[in-house]
Each structure stands twice: as C-alpha cells, then as structure tokens.
C-alpha cells in the first residue's frame, strides 16, 4: 500500500485518481492547490505526489520547487499541455514522470507503480558501499566524482537534476560505446519504464545544456541512440 498525495484544483480529477488508487489498496490524501500541498508535504512523508501544473495560489512548478527544498519524494506532474518546455522545466527540477491530460487512470496507476519500483531499487543499491570512482577528461577540464555525485567543469561545480546525474554517469562510464535508446531507458529509468520514450531526448537536451562546452561530447546516433564520445 502506498501513501499518495493528489494535488489538483479540479475536484473531479482528484476524485477519479483517488477512486482508482484506493481500489488498488492505496491511501490517498488530497490538496486543492500548491500552497496546501507544500504544507502537507512538510508535515507528512508521502510515498509519491501527483501534482497538477496549472493551479491557483501556487502553481505545480513552484510547489515542486518548494517541496524539493525539504523532501525527495517522487513527483509525477499532470498537465493539460504536452509542450516540451513544460517537460524540460519539470524534469529540470527533478520530477520523476510527466502525464498529459486527459489521461487514463489505469495508465497513471502503472506509472505510479513504475516510479516507486525504481525508487525502491535505487534505495536498495545505496546500501552496498561502492569504491570511490572519479573520471577526468580533457586534462581535468571535465571532472565527475561518480561516488559523491559531483560534476565540475573547469573547476566550477555544475548542478544537475537527479536523473541528469544518472544519465550522465551512465554515458560517461560507457564512453565511446554506442548505446541504444532502449538500453539507456532500461539502465537509467528501469527495465519496467512505462512512459514516453521522448523522455530520454528531453533529458539529453537538459544534460547538454548543463555540460556547456562539453555538450558536443554527447553524439546523437540517428536511428540508434547516443554515444558519449571522448575527444582526443
């Protein structure tokens, strides 16, 4: 059983998500706006938050930003728009998935299950201590401390979203190897990833932006996927 917070100013949306979630044995709490959602997340530990973007008082993006200051609870964003800007903005602040309205409640339940399985698998991996791993390229111009999850470009620390770190470290650890889109989605998002494959392209775009002058190291392989190409 999961403890779910559903945040949407439309009572009908909250009701239908609650109906399906409770039918599967989950506990559901509701918030009608972002401000209320932030207050609830500060006083209670939810397993996952389903958050609409367009809301009064405090929109979903702003609410997500406030929640992320004190919690890493998984967040799935809901939006009536499927614009790439919204997805980039959401993934950039560390949301876990993005669902466009109108959506299938059954699909949303599958996405919730997939996100929480990935979170659980990640937490179990952290229990096992790993050897400290640091990779430096271009004479140290690009430095990645994989164990500490730190990235530096020309000595300046670069901030990334959690999924950007995971994607970058996987590409970097497998540099100069052609990686298919399916392989990347499987290894970075999880074998049971249930979502739009364009999620990968959106995160690559974010990652290239974060890497600045090293953006060209991520090479697009048309019809295949991507390769992190170490320049000689």
Buried (B, 14 or more C-beta within 10 A) or exposed (E): EBBBBBBBBBEEBBEBBBEBBEEEEBBBBBBBBBBBBBEBBEEEEBBBBBBBBBBEBBBBBBBBBBBBEEBEBBBBBBBEEEEEEBBBBBBBBBBBBBBBBEBEBEEBBBBBBBBBBBBEEEEEEEEEEEEEEEBEBBEEEBBBBBEEEBBBBEEEEBEBBBBBBBBBBBBBEBBEEEBEBEBBBEBBBBEEBBBBEEBBBBBBBBBBEBBEEBEEBBEEEEEEBBBBBEEE
